[in-house]
Amino acid sequence: MRYQYLYNGETYTIDLQPGPDGRYTAVIGDQTLTVTAQQLPDGGWRLRLNGEMITGYSAVEGSTRYVALNGETFTLTVPDARVRGRSTGGGDLTAQMPGQVIAVLVDEGESVEQGQTLMILEAMKMEIRVAAPVAGTVKKLLVTAGKVVERGQTLAEIEPRECRSKWIW
């Protein structure tokens, strides 16, 4: 799985690969980390990075990710590469990683606001809230609760209220 974030004006790529023993290998630039993760009762994570134990918390607001690791806070932004023009308009929300749909919180034809949670996925023992990238109307839902999805699979189509851009999420 590959993720890109902007931090302090620089783009960082994180390649995360699960191992057979529950550990992950994370490659960030020229640094390789072995990672294990255990979810805490308060919603945080106990992470072991190359043997060092740290506690982490995260929150999502639109394309911004707030991450606190051992009390130090980082603000990451998902690059705008998700926005791609298309003459037919509309927008697709795609899964950022493989997982299972836990809940679908909207119906086709429903009006949604930017940042509104549309569905909840579970991936790598984490709950991921899939939010509307723009205000608009749910044109089509392509998944139901319980369905397993792959990275890049289309979850829903949103017709933007104000613009005719294609949003990929």
DSSP file (Angstrom, degrees, kcal/mol; ACC not computed):
  #  RESIDUE AA STRUCTURE BP1 BP2  ACC     N-H-->O    O-->H-N    N-H-->O    O-->H-N    TCO  KAPPA ALPHA  PHI   PSI    X-CA   Y-CA   Z-CA
    1    1 A M              0   0    0      0, 0.0    15,-3.1     0, 0.0     2,-0.4   0.000 360.0 360.0 360.0 138.4    0.0    0.0    0.0
    2    2 A R  E     -A   15   0A   0     13,-0.2     2,-0.3    94,-0.2    13,-0.2  -0.957 360.0-178.9-122.0 134.1    1.3    3.4   -0.9
    3    3 A Y  E     -A   14   0A   0     11,-2.5    11,-3.1    -2,-0.4     2,-0.4  -0.954   9.3-158.8-128.9 147.3    0.4    6.7    0.8
    4    4 A Q  E     +A   13   0A   0     -2,-0.3     2,-0.3     9,-0.2     9,-0.2  -0.995  14.3 173.3-128.5 136.8    1.6   10.3    0.0
    5    5 A Y  E     -A   12   0A   0      7,-2.4     7,-3.3    -2,-0.4     2,-0.5  -0.983  27.1-131.9-139.0 149.9    1.5   13.2    2.4
    6    6 A L  E     +AB  11  77A   0     71,-3.2    71,-1.9    -2,-0.3     2,-0.4  -0.881  28.9 172.7 -98.5 133.4    2.7   16.8    2.4
    7    7 A Y  E >   -A   10   0A   0      3,-2.9     3,-1.9    -2,-0.5    69,-0.1  -0.956  68.8 -15.4-143.7 122.4    4.5   17.9    5.6
    8    8 A N  T 3  S-     0   0    0     67,-0.4     3,-0.1    -2,-0.4    68,-0.1   0.870 128.8 -51.9  51.7  41.4    6.3   21.2    5.9
    9    9 A G  T 3  S+     0   0    0      1,-0.2     2,-0.4     0, 0.0    -1,-0.3   0.432 118.2 106.0  81.6  -1.2    6.2   21.8    2.2
   10   10 A E  E <   -A    7   0A   0     -3,-1.9    -3,-2.9     2,-0.0     2,-0.5  -0.875  65.9-130.1-113.5 146.4    7.7   18.4    1.3
   11   11 A T  E     -A    6   0A   0     -2,-0.4     2,-0.4    -5,-0.2    -5,-0.2  -0.820  23.1-166.7 -94.4 129.2    6.0   15.3   -0.2
   12   12 A Y  E     -A    5   0A   0     -7,-3.3    -7,-2.4    -2,-0.5     2,-0.5  -0.949   7.0-153.3-116.5 135.6    6.7   12.0    1.6
   13   13 A T  E     -A    4   0A   0     -2,-0.4    16,-0.8    -9,-0.2     2,-0.5  -0.922   7.4-164.1-108.1 131.7    5.8    8.6    0.2
   14   14 A I  E     -AC   3  28A   0    -11,-3.1   -11,-2.5    -2,-0.5     2,-0.6  -0.970   2.8-164.9-117.8 119.7    5.1    5.8    2.6
   15   15 A D  E     -AC   2  27A   0     12,-2.4    12,-2.6    -2,-0.5     2,-0.5  -0.928  11.6-171.7-102.2 120.9    5.1    2.2    1.3
   16   16 A L  E     + C   0  26A   0    -15,-3.1    10,-0.2    -2,-0.6    -2,-0.0  -0.960   5.7 180.0-120.1 121.5    3.5   -0.1    3.9
   17   17 A Q  E     - C   0  25A   0      8,-2.5     8,-2.6    -2,-0.5     2,-0.2  -0.980  22.6-132.2-125.2 125.9    3.6   -3.9    3.4
   18   18 A P  E     - C   0  24A   0      0, 0.0     6,-0.2     0, 0.0     5,-0.0  -0.485  20.0-146.7 -73.9 144.4    2.1   -6.4    5.8
   19   19 A G    >   -     0   0    0      4,-3.3     3,-1.3    -2,-0.2     0, 0.0  -0.639  25.8-108.8-103.8 167.6    4.2   -9.4    6.8
   20   20 A P  T 3  S+     0   0    0      0, 0.0     4,-0.1     0, 0.0    -1,-0.1   0.689 115.1  56.6 -69.9 -17.3    3.0  -12.9    7.6
   21   21 A D  T 3  S-     0   0    0      2,-0.1     3,-0.1     0, 0.0     0, 0.0   0.249 123.3 -95.8-100.0  12.8    3.6  -12.5   11.3
   22   22 A G  S <  S+     0   0    0     -3,-1.3    15,-0.4     1,-0.4     2,-0.2   0.336  90.2 117.3  91.2  -8.4    1.4   -9.4   11.8
   23   23 A R        -     0   0    0     13,-0.1    -4,-3.3    -5,-0.0    -1,-0.4  -0.530  52.8-143.5 -87.9 160.7    4.3   -6.9   11.5
   24   24 A Y  E     -CD  18  35A   0     11,-3.2    11,-3.3    -6,-0.2     2,-0.5  -0.905   5.1-139.7-121.5 151.7    4.5   -4.4    8.7
   25   25 A T  E     -CD  17  34A   0     -8,-2.6    -8,-2.5    -2,-0.3     2,-0.5  -0.967  21.1-167.8-108.5 123.5    7.4   -3.0    6.8
   26   26 A A  E     -CD  16  33A   0      7,-2.8     7,-3.3    -2,-0.5     2,-0.6  -0.952   5.2-165.5-114.2 127.9    7.2    0.7    6.2
   27   27 A V  E     +CD  15  32A   0    -12,-2.6   -12,-2.4    -2,-0.5     2,-0.5  -0.962   9.8 175.5-114.3 118.5    9.6    2.5    3.8
   28   28 A I  E >   -CD  14  31A   0      3,-2.7     3,-2.2    -2,-0.6     2,-0.3  -0.948  66.1 -52.0-123.8 107.0    9.7    6.3    4.0
   29   29 A G  T 3  S-     0   0    0    -16,-0.8   -17,-0.0    -2,-0.5     0, 0.0  -0.495 122.8 -20.5  62.3-123.8   12.3    7.7    1.7
   30   30 A D  T 3  S+     0   0    0     -2,-0.3     2,-0.4    -3,-0.1    -1,-0.3   0.284 119.5  97.6 -98.8  10.1   15.5    5.9    2.3
   31   31 A Q  E <   -D   28   0A   0     -3,-2.2    -3,-2.7     2,-0.0     2,-0.5  -0.858  54.8-162.9-103.8 131.7   14.4    4.7    5.8
   32   32 A T  E     -D   27   0A   0     -2,-0.4     2,-0.4    -5,-0.2    -5,-0.2  -0.959  10.7-173.1-114.3 129.2   12.9    1.2    6.4
   33   33 A L  E     -D   26   0A   0     -7,-3.3    -7,-2.8    -2,-0.5     2,-0.5  -0.925  22.1-140.5-121.8 144.5   11.0    0.5    9.6
   34   34 A T  E     -D   25   0A   0     -2,-0.4    16,-2.8    -9,-0.2     2,-0.4  -0.923  32.3-168.0 -99.0 128.2    9.5   -2.7   11.1
   35   35 A V  E     +DE  24  49A   0    -11,-3.3   -11,-3.2    -2,-0.5     2,-0.4  -0.952  20.8 179.7-126.5 133.8    6.2   -1.8   12.6
   36   36 A T  E     - E   0  48A   0     12,-1.4    12,-2.2    -2,-0.4     2,-0.4  -0.967  16.0-161.6-121.9 149.2    3.8   -3.6   14.9
   37   37 A A  E     - E   0  47A   0    -15,-0.4     2,-0.4    -2,-0.4    10,-0.2  -0.992  13.4-176.9-136.3 137.0    0.5   -1.9   16.0
   38   38 A Q  E     - E   0  46A   0      8,-1.9     8,-3.0    -2,-0.4     2,-0.2  -0.991  27.4-128.6-132.0 123.8   -1.9   -2.6   18.9
   39   39 A Q  E     - E   0  45A   0     -2,-0.4     6,-0.2     6,-0.2     5,-0.1  -0.512  22.7-140.6 -73.6 137.2   -5.1   -0.5   19.2
   40   40 A L    >   -     0   0    0      4,-2.9     3,-1.9    -2,-0.2    -1,-0.0  -0.609  21.9-112.5 -93.9 156.3   -5.6    1.0   22.6
   41   41 A P  T 3  S+     0   0    0      0, 0.0    -1,-0.1     0, 0.0    -2,-0.0   0.771 116.1  58.4 -59.6 -26.0   -9.0    1.2   24.4
   42   42 A D  T 3  S-     0   0    0      1,-0.0     3,-0.1     0, 0.0    -3,-0.0   0.311 125.0 -98.7 -88.7  10.1   -9.0    5.0   24.1
   43   43 A G  S <  S+     0   0    0     -3,-1.9    15,-0.2     1,-0.3    -1,-0.0   0.315  89.3 114.3  93.2  -8.3   -8.7    4.9   20.2
   44   44 A G        -     0   0    0     13,-0.1    -4,-2.9    -5,-0.1     2,-0.4  -0.117  60.5-120.4 -82.8-173.8   -4.9    5.4   20.1
   45   45 A W  E     -EF  39  56A   0     11,-3.0    11,-3.1    -6,-0.2     2,-0.7  -0.993   1.8-145.5-133.9 137.9   -2.3    3.0   19.0
   46   46 A R  E     -EF  38  55A   0     -8,-3.0    -8,-1.9    -2,-0.4     2,-0.4  -0.929  32.0-170.6 -98.0 116.6    0.8    1.5   20.7
   47   47 A L  E     -EF  37  54A   0      7,-3.1     7,-3.2    -2,-0.7     2,-0.6  -0.865  21.2-156.6-112.7 141.3    3.4    1.2   17.9
   48   48 A R  E     -EF  36  53A   0    -12,-2.2   -12,-1.4    -2,-0.4     2,-0.6  -0.965  14.7-173.5-114.6 112.5    6.7   -0.5   18.0
   49   49 A L  E >  S-EF  35  52A   0      3,-2.8     3,-2.2    -2,-0.6   -14,-0.2  -0.920  74.8 -28.2-110.4 110.2    9.0    1.1   15.3
   50   50 A N  T 3  S-     0   0    0    -16,-2.8    -1,-0.2    -2,-0.6   -15,-0.1   0.877 128.7 -47.2  49.4  41.6   12.3   -0.8   14.9
   51   51 A G  T 3  S+     0   0    0    -17,-0.3     2,-0.5     1,-0.2    -1,-0.3   0.218 113.2 118.8  90.2 -15.2   11.9   -1.9   18.6
   52   52 A E  E <   -F   49   0A   0     -3,-2.2    -3,-2.8     1,-0.0     2,-0.4  -0.759  58.4-138.9 -89.6 126.4   11.1    1.5   20.0
   53   53 A M  E     +F   48   0A   0     -2,-0.5     2,-0.3    -5,-0.2    -5,-0.2  -0.712  30.8 165.3 -87.3 127.9    7.7    1.7   21.7
   54   54 A I  E     -F   47   0A   0     -7,-3.2    -7,-3.1    -2,-0.4     2,-0.4  -0.948  30.9-131.1-136.3 159.5    5.6    4.8   21.0
   55   55 A T  E     -F   46   0A   0     -2,-0.3    15,-2.9    -9,-0.2     2,-0.3  -0.933  28.7-173.2-111.5 134.9    2.0    5.9   21.5
   56   56 A G  E     -FG  45  69A   0    -11,-3.1   -11,-3.0    -2,-0.4     2,-0.3  -0.949  14.5-176.0-133.0 150.2    0.1    7.5   18.6
   57   57 A Y  E     - G   0  68A   0     11,-2.2    11,-2.8    -2,-0.3     2,-0.3  -0.963   9.9-170.9-135.3 152.5   -3.2    9.1   17.9
   58   58 A S  E     - G   0  67A   0     -2,-0.3     2,-0.3   -15,-0.2     9,-0.2  -0.988   8.2-173.0-145.0 156.0   -4.7   10.5   14.7
   59   59 A A  E     - G   0  66A   0      7,-2.0     7,-2.9    -2,-0.3     2,-0.4  -0.985  14.1-143.4-145.0 150.5   -7.6   12.5   13.5
   60   60 A V  E     + G   0  65A   0     -2,-0.3     2,-0.3     5,-0.2     5,-0.2  -0.952  18.0 172.6-120.5 134.5   -8.9   13.3   10.0
   61   61 A E  E >   - G   0  64A   0      3,-2.6     3,-2.2    -2,-0.4     2,-0.3  -0.854  68.2 -58.8-138.7 102.7  -10.4   16.5    8.8
   62   62 A G  T 3  S-     0   0    0     -2,-0.3    69,-0.1     1,-0.3    -1,-0.1  -0.460 120.7 -16.7  61.4-123.9  -11.0   16.6    5.0
   63   63 A S  T 3  S+     0   0    0     -2,-0.3    15,-3.0    -3,-0.1     2,-0.4   0.301 119.0  98.5 -94.8   9.1   -7.6   16.1    3.4
   64   64 A T  E <   -GH  61  77A   0     -3,-2.2    -3,-2.6    13,-0.2     2,-0.5  -0.824  54.5-163.5-101.4 136.4   -5.7   17.0    6.6
   65   65 A R  E     -GH  60  76A   0     11,-3.3    11,-3.3    -2,-0.4     2,-0.5  -0.979   3.7-158.8-117.6 125.1   -4.3   14.3    8.9
   66   66 A Y  E     -GH  59  75A   0     -7,-2.9    -7,-2.0    -2,-0.5     2,-0.4  -0.918  14.5-176.3-103.7 124.9   -3.4   15.2   12.5
   67   67 A V  E     -GH  58  74A   0      7,-2.8     7,-3.3    -2,-0.5     2,-0.5  -0.983  11.6-167.6-126.9 128.8   -0.9   12.7   14.1
   68   68 A A  E     -GH  57  73A   0    -11,-2.8   -11,-2.2    -2,-0.4     2,-0.5  -0.975   7.0-177.6-116.4 121.8    0.4   12.8   17.6
   69   69 A L  E >  S-GH  56  72A   0      3,-2.8     3,-2.2    -2,-0.5   -13,-0.2  -0.974  74.3 -23.2-122.2 117.0    3.3   10.5   18.4
   70   70 A N  T 3  S-     0   0    0    -15,-2.9    -1,-0.1    -2,-0.5   -14,-0.1   0.863 129.0 -49.3  48.8  40.9    4.6   10.5   22.0
   71   71 A G  T 3  S+     0   0    0    -16,-0.3     2,-0.5     1,-0.2    -1,-0.3   0.297 113.9 115.6  87.5  -9.8    3.0   13.9   22.5
   72   72 A E  E <   - H   0  69A   0     -3,-2.2    -3,-2.8     2,-0.0     2,-0.4  -0.831  56.0-144.9 -95.5 129.4    4.5   15.6   19.4
   73   73 A T  E     - H   0  68A   0     -2,-0.5     2,-0.4    -5,-0.2    -5,-0.2  -0.763  15.0-172.4-101.9 138.5    1.9   16.7   16.9
   74   74 A F  E     - H   0  67A   0     -7,-3.3    -7,-2.8    -2,-0.4     2,-0.6  -0.974  13.1-149.6-125.7 139.9    2.3   16.6   13.1
   75   75 A T  E     - H   0  66A   0     -2,-0.4   -67,-0.4    -9,-0.2     2,-0.3  -0.955  20.7-177.1-111.9 116.9   -0.1   18.0   10.5
   76   76 A L  E     - H   0  65A   0    -11,-3.3   -11,-3.3    -2,-0.6     2,-0.4  -0.844  10.5-154.8-113.1 148.2   -0.1   16.1    7.2
   77   77 A T  E     -BH   6  64A   0    -71,-1.9   -71,-3.2    -2,-0.3   -13,-0.2  -0.983  18.3-127.2-125.0 135.6   -2.0   16.9    4.1
   78   78 A V        -     0   0    0    -15,-3.0   -73,-0.2    -2,-0.4     4,-0.1  -0.686  41.9-110.2 -75.9 126.2   -3.1   14.5    1.3
   79   79 A P    >   -     0   0    0      0, 0.0     3,-0.9     0, 0.0    -1,-0.1  -0.155  20.5-114.8 -58.0 154.1   -1.8   16.0   -2.0
   80   80 A D  G >  S+     0   0    0      1,-0.3     3,-2.1     2,-0.1    -2,-0.0   0.294  88.5 108.7 -73.2  10.3   -4.4   17.3   -4.4
   81   81 A A  G 3   +     0   0    0      1,-0.3    -1,-0.3     3,-0.0    -3,-0.0   0.671  64.2  74.4 -62.1 -13.8   -3.4   14.6   -6.9
   82   82 A R  G <  S+     0   0    0     -3,-0.9    86,-2.2    -4,-0.1     2,-0.6   0.702  79.8  83.3 -71.2 -17.7   -6.8   13.1   -6.1
   83   83 A V  E <   +I  167   0B   0     -3,-2.1     2,-0.4    84,-0.2    84,-0.2  -0.772  56.7 167.5 -93.9 119.7   -8.6   15.9   -8.1
   84   84 A R  E     -I  166   0B   0     82,-2.7    82,-1.6    -2,-0.6     2,-0.0  -0.997  31.6-121.2-134.4 132.6   -8.7   15.1  -11.8
   85   85 A G  E     +I  165   0B   0     -2,-0.4     2,-0.3    80,-0.2    80,-0.1  -0.337  30.8 173.4 -72.1 152.0  -10.7   17.0  -14.4
   86   86 A R    >   -     0   0    0     78,-0.5     3,-1.5     1,-0.1    -2,-0.0  -0.922  32.6-137.8-158.5 132.5  -13.3   15.2  -16.5
   87   87 A S  T 3  S+     0   0    0     -2,-0.3     3,-0.1     1,-0.3    -1,-0.1   0.770 101.7  59.1 -67.0 -25.5  -15.7   16.7  -18.9
   88   88 A T  T 3  S-     0   0    0      1,-0.2    -1,-0.3    -3,-0.1    77,-0.1   0.560  98.1-146.7 -81.8  -5.5  -18.6   14.5  -17.9
   89   89 A G    <   +     0   0    0     -3,-1.5    -1,-0.2    75,-0.4    75,-0.1  -0.194  48.1 103.3  72.9-168.1  -18.4   15.7  -14.3
   90   90 A G        -     0   0    0     73,-0.3     2,-0.3    75,-0.1    69,-0.2  -0.212  55.8-116.8  84.9-178.5  -19.2   13.6  -11.2
   91   91 A G        -     0   0    0     75,-0.3    67,-2.3    67,-0.2     2,-0.4  -0.979   9.4-146.0-161.2 147.7  -16.8   12.0   -8.8
   92   92 A D  E     -Jk 157 168C   0     75,-1.4    77,-0.6    -2,-0.3     2,-0.5  -0.945   7.8-149.9-118.0 139.3  -15.8    8.6   -7.5
   93   93 A L  E     -J  156   0C   0     63,-3.2    62,-3.9    -2,-0.4    63,-1.2  -0.945  23.1-170.3-103.6 126.0  -14.7    7.7   -4.0
   94   94 A T  E     -J  154   0C   0     -2,-0.5    60,-0.2    60,-0.3     2,-0.2  -0.866  29.0 -99.1-119.0 152.3  -12.2    4.8   -4.1
   95   95 A A        -     0   0    0     58,-2.4    57,-3.3    55,-0.3    58,-0.1  -0.476  21.3-154.9 -68.5 132.2  -10.8    2.7   -1.3
   96   96 A Q  S    S+     0   0    0     -2,-0.2   -94,-0.2    55,-0.2    -1,-0.1   0.691  79.3   6.3 -80.7 -19.4   -7.3    3.8   -0.2
   97   97 A M  S    S-     0   0    0     53,-0.1    -1,-0.2    56,-0.1    52,-0.1  -0.977  92.2 -83.6-154.6 160.9   -6.5    0.3    1.1
   98   98 A P        +     0   0    0      0, 0.0     2,-0.3     0, 0.0    52,-0.2  -0.392  68.7 118.1 -66.7 148.0   -8.1   -3.1    1.1
   99   99 A G  E     -N  149   0D   0     50,-2.1    50,-3.2    24,-0.1     2,-0.4  -0.968  58.4 -77.2 179.8-167.1  -10.6   -3.7    3.9
  100  100 A Q  E     -NO 148 122D   0     22,-2.4    22,-2.6    -2,-0.3     2,-0.6  -0.962  36.6-119.4-122.4 138.3  -14.2   -4.5    4.8
  101  101 A V  E     + O   0 121D   0     46,-3.0    45,-3.6    -2,-0.4    20,-0.3  -0.647  29.4 179.2 -75.1 119.1  -17.1   -2.1    4.7
  102  102 A I  E     -     0   0D   0     18,-3.1     2,-0.3    -2,-0.6    19,-0.2   0.866  65.2  -4.2 -87.2 -43.3  -18.5   -1.9    8.3
  103  103 A A  E     - O   0 120D   0     17,-1.5    17,-2.7    42,-0.1     2,-0.5  -0.995  49.9-148.1-153.2 145.4  -21.3    0.6    7.6
  104  104 A V  E     - O   0 119D   0     -2,-0.3    15,-0.3    15,-0.2    41,-0.1  -0.984  16.7-173.8-112.8 120.2  -22.8    2.7    4.8
  105  105 A L        +     0   0    0     13,-2.8     2,-0.3    -2,-0.5    14,-0.2   0.380  59.0  52.1-100.7   2.3  -24.2    5.8    6.4
  106  106 A V        -     0   0    0     12,-0.6     2,-0.3     4,-0.0     6,-0.0  -0.864  67.7-134.6-133.7 167.1  -25.9    7.4    3.4
  107  107 A D    >   -     0   0    0     -2,-0.3     3,-1.8     4,-0.1    31,-0.3  -0.836  38.2 -86.2-118.1 158.7  -28.4    6.5    0.6
  108  108 A E  T 3  S+     0   0    0     -2,-0.3    31,-0.2     1,-0.2     3,-0.1  -0.391 116.8  25.9 -59.4 140.1  -28.3    7.1   -3.1
  109  109 A G  T 3  S+     0   0    0     29,-3.8    -1,-0.2     1,-0.3     2,-0.2   0.308  91.1 135.1  87.8  -8.8  -29.8   10.4   -3.9
  110  110 A E    <   -     0   0    0     -3,-1.8    28,-2.7    28,-0.2     2,-0.4  -0.506  56.8-124.2 -77.3 140.7  -28.9   11.9   -0.5
  111  111 A S  E     -L  137   0C   0     26,-0.2     2,-0.3    -2,-0.2    26,-0.3  -0.682  33.4-170.2 -81.5 134.7  -27.4   15.3   -0.3
  112  112 A V  E     -L  136   0C   0     24,-3.2    24,-2.2    -2,-0.4     2,-0.3  -0.909  15.6-133.3-128.4 155.4  -24.1   15.3    1.6
  113  113 A E    >   -     0   0    0     -2,-0.3     3,-2.1    22,-0.2    19,-0.3  -0.740  40.6 -86.9-103.2 153.7  -21.7   18.0    2.9
  114  114 A Q  T 3  S+     0   0    0     -2,-0.3    21,-0.1     1,-0.3     3,-0.1  -0.373 116.9  18.8 -57.6 132.4  -18.0   18.2    2.4
  115  115 A G  T 3  S+     0   0    0     17,-3.8    -1,-0.3     1,-0.3     2,-0.2   0.297  88.5 140.5  88.2  -9.2  -16.3   16.1    5.2
  116  116 A Q    <   -     0   0    0     -3,-2.1    16,-2.5    16,-0.2     2,-0.4  -0.467  60.2-113.3 -67.4 135.0  -19.5   14.2    6.1
  117  117 A T  E     + P   0 131D   0     14,-0.2    14,-0.3    -2,-0.2     3,-0.1  -0.576  37.2 175.9 -71.5 124.7  -18.8   10.5    6.9
  118  118 A L  E     -     0   0D   0     12,-3.6   -13,-2.8    -2,-0.4   -12,-0.6   0.764  62.6  -9.0 -99.6 -34.2  -20.3    8.4    4.1
  119  119 A M  E     -OP 104 130D   0     11,-1.3    11,-3.0   -15,-0.3     2,-0.5  -0.979  59.6-126.4-158.9 164.7  -19.2    5.0    5.2
  120  120 A I  E     -OP 103 129D   0    -17,-2.7   -18,-3.1    -2,-0.3   -17,-1.5  -0.981  22.8-171.2-123.1 128.4  -16.8    3.2    7.6
  121  121 A L  E     -OP 101 128D   0      7,-3.1     7,-3.5    -2,-0.5     2,-0.5  -0.812  14.2-143.9-111.1 155.4  -14.2    0.7    6.5
  122  122 A E  E     +OP 100 127D   0    -22,-2.6   -22,-2.4    -2,-0.3     2,-0.3  -0.990  28.7 161.5-118.6 127.0  -12.1   -1.6    8.6
  123  123 A A  E >   - P   0 126D   0      3,-2.5     3,-2.0    -2,-0.5   -24,-0.1  -0.989  66.0  -4.9-145.9 133.6   -8.5   -2.2    7.4
  124  124 A M  T 3  S-     0   0    0     -2,-0.3     3,-0.1     1,-0.3    -1,-0.1   0.876 128.8 -57.2  51.5  42.5   -5.5   -3.5    9.3
  125  125 A K  T 3  S+     0   0    0      1,-0.2     2,-0.4   -87,-0.0    -1,-0.3   0.683 116.0 117.1  63.4  20.5   -7.5   -3.5   12.6
  126  126 A M  E <   -P  123   0D   0     -3,-2.0    -3,-2.5   -87,-0.0     2,-0.5  -0.915  64.9-130.4-117.0 145.9   -8.2    0.3   12.1
  127  127 A E  E     -P  122   0D   0     -2,-0.4     2,-0.5    -5,-0.2    -5,-0.2  -0.847  25.1-164.6 -92.9 125.4  -11.6    2.0   11.6
  128  128 A I  E     -P  121   0D   0     -7,-3.5    -7,-3.1    -2,-0.5     2,-0.6  -0.952   8.9-149.9-117.1 121.3  -11.4    4.3    8.6
  129  129 A R  E     -P  120   0D   0     -2,-0.5     2,-0.7    -9,-0.2    -9,-0.2  -0.804  10.3-148.8 -90.9 121.2  -14.1    6.9    8.1
  130  130 A V  E     -P  119   0D   0    -11,-3.0   -12,-3.6    -2,-0.6   -11,-1.3  -0.820  21.6-166.5 -93.1 115.9  -14.7    7.7    4.4
  131  131 A A  E     -P  117   0D   0     -2,-0.7   -14,-0.2   -14,-0.3   -15,-0.1  -0.724  27.6-101.0-108.4 153.1  -15.7   11.3    4.1
  132  132 A A        -     0   0    0    -16,-2.5   -17,-3.8   -19,-0.3   -16,-0.2  -0.553  23.9-154.4 -68.5 125.4  -17.2   13.3    1.2
  133  133 A P  S    S+     0   0    0      0, 0.0     2,-0.3     0, 0.0    -1,-0.2   0.708  78.0  16.5 -75.1 -18.6  -14.5   15.3   -0.4
  134  134 A V  S    S-     0   0    0    -21,-0.1     2,-0.3   -18,-0.1   -19,-0.1  -0.957  88.6 -95.4-145.6 160.5  -17.1   17.9   -1.7
  135  135 A A  S    S+     0   0    0     -2,-0.3    26,-3.0   -21,-0.1    27,-0.5  -0.614  73.5  98.3 -73.9 139.4  -20.6   18.9   -1.0
  136  136 A G  E     -LM 112 160C   0    -24,-2.2   -24,-3.2    24,-0.3     2,-0.4  -0.941  69.2 -56.8 175.6-153.4  -23.0   17.2   -3.5
  137  137 A T  E     -LM 111 159C   0     22,-2.0    22,-3.0    -2,-0.3     2,-0.9  -0.962  42.4-116.3-123.7 137.4  -25.4   14.3   -4.0
  138  138 A V  E     + M   0 158C   0    -28,-2.7   -29,-3.8    -2,-0.4    20,-0.2  -0.626  34.8 179.6 -72.4 107.0  -24.7   10.6   -3.7
  139  139 A K  E     -     0   0C   0     18,-2.3     2,-0.3    -2,-0.9    -1,-0.2   0.890  63.4  -2.1 -78.5 -41.1  -25.2    9.5   -7.3
  140  140 A K  E     - M   0 157C   0     17,-1.5    17,-2.9    -3,-0.1     2,-0.5  -0.968  54.8-149.5-156.2 134.3  -24.5    5.8   -6.8
  141  141 A L  E     - M   0 156C   0     -2,-0.3    15,-0.2    15,-0.2   -33,-0.1  -0.922  12.7-178.6-102.5 129.3  -23.4    3.5   -4.0
  142  142 A L        +     0   0    0     13,-2.9     2,-0.3    -2,-0.5    14,-0.2   0.365  61.4  51.1-111.0   3.7  -21.3    0.5   -5.2
  143  143 A V        -     0   0    0     12,-0.6     2,-0.3     4,-0.0    12,-0.0  -0.930  60.0-157.2-136.5 161.2  -20.8   -1.3   -1.8
  144  144 A T    >   -     0   0    0     -2,-0.3     3,-2.0   -43,-0.0   -43,-0.3  -0.888  43.8 -72.7-130.7 163.6  -22.8   -2.5    1.1
  145  145 A A  T 3  S+     0   0    0     -2,-0.3   -43,-0.2     1,-0.2     3,-0.1  -0.302 119.6  27.0 -56.2 136.2  -22.0   -3.3    4.7
  146  146 A G  T 3  S+     0   0    0    -45,-3.6    -1,-0.2     1,-0.3     2,-0.2   0.172  88.0 131.2  95.9 -16.8  -20.0   -6.5    5.0
  147  147 A K    <   -     0   0    0     -3,-2.0   -46,-3.0   -46,-0.1     2,-0.4  -0.481  54.2-134.3 -73.8 137.5  -18.4   -6.3    1.5
  148  148 A V  E     -N  100   0D   0    -48,-0.2     2,-0.3    -2,-0.2   -48,-0.3  -0.782  26.6-164.2 -89.1 132.9  -14.7   -6.7    1.2
  149  149 A V  E     -N   99   0D   0    -50,-3.2   -50,-2.1    -2,-0.4     2,-0.2  -0.864  10.9-137.4-121.6 154.0  -13.0   -4.1   -1.0
  150  150 A E    >   -     0   0    0     -2,-0.3     3,-2.1   -52,-0.2   -55,-0.3  -0.682  41.3 -82.2-102.3 158.9   -9.7   -3.8   -2.7
  151  151 A R  T 3  S+     0   0    0      1,-0.3   -55,-0.2    -2,-0.2     3,-0.1  -0.394 118.8  19.3 -59.0 133.0   -7.4   -0.8   -2.9
  152  152 A G  T 3  S+     0   0    0    -57,-3.3    -1,-0.3     1,-0.3     2,-0.2   0.317  89.0 139.9  88.2  -8.8   -8.6    1.5   -5.7
  153  153 A Q    <   -     0   0    0     -3,-2.1   -58,-2.4   -58,-0.1    -1,-0.3  -0.481  59.6-112.2 -70.0 136.9  -12.1   -0.1   -5.9
  154  154 A T  E     +J   94   0C   0    -60,-0.2   -60,-0.3    -2,-0.2     3,-0.1  -0.543  36.1 176.6 -72.3 129.4  -14.9    2.4   -6.4
  155  155 A L  E     -     0   0C   0    -62,-3.9   -13,-2.9     1,-0.4   -12,-0.6   0.798  61.6 -12.3 -99.8 -41.1  -17.1    2.8   -3.3
  156  156 A A  E     -JM  93 141C   0    -63,-1.2   -63,-3.2   -15,-0.2     2,-0.5  -0.987  55.2-127.1-158.8 157.8  -19.5    5.6   -4.4
  157  157 A E  E     -JM  92 140C   0    -17,-2.9   -18,-2.3    -2,-0.3   -17,-1.5  -0.963  23.2-165.0-113.2 130.7  -20.1    8.2   -7.0
  158  158 A I  E     - M   0 138C   0    -67,-2.3   -67,-0.2    -2,-0.5     9,-0.2  -0.958  13.5-147.3-116.8 130.0  -20.7   11.8   -5.8
  159  159 A E  E     - M   0 137C   0    -22,-3.0   -22,-2.0    -2,-0.5     5,-0.1  -0.864  29.8-128.3 -93.2 109.0  -22.1   14.5   -8.0
  160  160 A P  E     - M   0 136C   0      0, 0.0   -24,-0.3     0, 0.0   -70,-0.1  -0.258   7.4-145.0 -60.6 143.6  -20.4   17.8   -6.8
  161  161 A R  S    S+     0   0    0    -26,-3.0   -25,-0.2     1,-0.1     3,-0.0   0.865  91.7  24.4 -75.8 -38.7  -22.8   20.6   -6.0
  162  162 A E  S    S+     0   0    0    -27,-0.5     2,-0.3     1,-0.0    -1,-0.1   0.695 121.4  31.8-107.3 -22.2  -20.6   23.5   -7.1
  163  163 A C        -     0   0    0      2,-0.1   -73,-0.3     0, 0.0    -1,-0.0  -0.839  63.2-130.2-134.4 171.3  -18.1   22.2   -9.6
  164  164 A R        +     0   0    0     -2,-0.3   -78,-0.5   -75,-0.1   -75,-0.4  -0.279  61.4 129.4-115.4  44.0  -17.9   19.6  -12.3
  165  165 A S  E     -I   85   0B   0    -80,-0.1     2,-0.6   -77,-0.1   -80,-0.2  -0.624  59.7-120.1 -97.4 157.1  -14.6   18.0  -11.3
  166  166 A K  E     -I   84   0B   0    -82,-1.6   -82,-2.7    -2,-0.2     2,-0.5  -0.876  27.5-159.8 -96.3 124.3  -13.8   14.3  -10.7
  167  167 A W  E     -I   83   0B   0     -2,-0.6   -75,-1.4    -9,-0.2     2,-0.5  -0.907   2.3-162.2-107.7 127.8  -12.7   13.6   -7.2
  168  168 A I  B      k   92   0C   0    -86,-2.2   -75,-0.2    -2,-0.5   -14,-0.0  -0.932 360.0 360.0-108.7 128.9  -10.8   10.4   -6.4
  169  169 A W              0   0    0    -77,-0.6   -73,-0.2    -2,-0.5   -76,-0.2   0.358 360.0 360.0-137.9 360.0  -10.7    9.3   -2.8
